[in-house]
Amino acid sequence: MERPQPIADTPCPVEQSILTASDGSKLAVRDWPLAQAARATVARAADWTVPTLLLWAGDDRFVSPAGSRAFAAAAPACVQAQCFDTLYHELFNESAELAAPVFARLRQWLDGLT
């Protein structure tokens, strides 16, 4: 089965989007409260204390993988991180063959918690 290609021609098109709210106001995606919270979370990554497995898609064209990379680089040892370079946005919804290493990594991390 051939893997579908992303619709977007440019990386992370949503991040450059301007959306119109129901009241007619316009807001760049990068200025959304969620985007602001994501940047604040990366800024506090070194203070993270909860065991966490961070998995992300390196070929994501919906959101930039840069935030996950930055968080992983700044986070302490309680955060285990892995980029799946050739996968797209939804790691667990790839074909069974492509998602198998993602599920294996999750299983490995969960087994290590017990």
N, C-alpha and C positions, 0 to 999 in steps of 0.2 A: 504494500500500500504506500503510495507516494505521500509524503508529508506536505500539508498545505503551507503555502507561503503567506507571510503577513501581508495585509492590505497596504500598509503604509510604505511609502518609498523612502521616507526619512526616519531616522531614529526618534522614538518617543514623541510622536506628533501631538499627543494629548497635552504634554507639558507646555507646548507653545500655544495652545488653544485659548481663545477667549470665549467664555460661555455667558449666556444671558439668563439671569435669574427671572423668576416669575414676576417680580416687580419692575422688570425692564433694565435693571442695573447690570453692568457688565463687570466681569471679574476674570482675570487671568488665572488659569489653573494653578500656576506657581504661587498665587496669592490666596488660594483656598485655605481655610483653617486646617484642613487635613495636611496639606503640603507644608504649612508652617509648623505643625506639630511634628511632622516627619523630620524636618531640619532640626528642631529642638531636641528630638530624641537622639539623633546622630551626635549632636553637641554634647549630650550627657552619656554617651556610650561607655565611657571609661568608668562611670559610676554604677554600671549594671551589676546586679547581684543575683539575679534569678537564672538558674540553669536554663539555657535556651539553645535551640537548634535553629540556625538561620540558613535557609536554603533559598537560592534565587536563580533566575534564568539569565544567563549572560547574553542571550540573543533576544532579550525582551525588547519589543518595539512599542509597547503600550506605556510602560513606565521605565525610567532610566535605572539600570542596574547600579549606577554610581552611588546611590544612597545606601544600598545594602553593602557594597564594597567598603564605603567609608565607615559604616557602623562596625563591620567586621574588623577592620583595621584598628579601630580605636577601642574595641570592647576587650574586657578582661577574659581570662581563661574559662570562666563559667559559660561563655558563649562559644559554641562550636559552629563554624560557618563553612559553607561550601557553595561554590558557584557551579552551575551546570552550564558550561559555556555555550553549547549548541542548542539549548532548549529555549522555548518561547515563554510566554507569560505564565501559563498555568502548568506548573511542573507535574502535578499529579494527574493531569488530564491529557498528557501526551499519549502516543500509542503505547501499548503494553511494553514493547521492546525499549522504547526511549524512557518510559517512566520507571522501569525496573530498577535502575541504579538509585533513583530518588527514593523509592520505597525501601530499598535495601539500606540506604543511609539513615532513613528515619527509624527503621527497625533496629539498626546498630545503636543509635543514640538512645532509644527507649530501653533497650536491653541494658545499657550502661547505667541507667538511672536506678535500677533495682539492686 
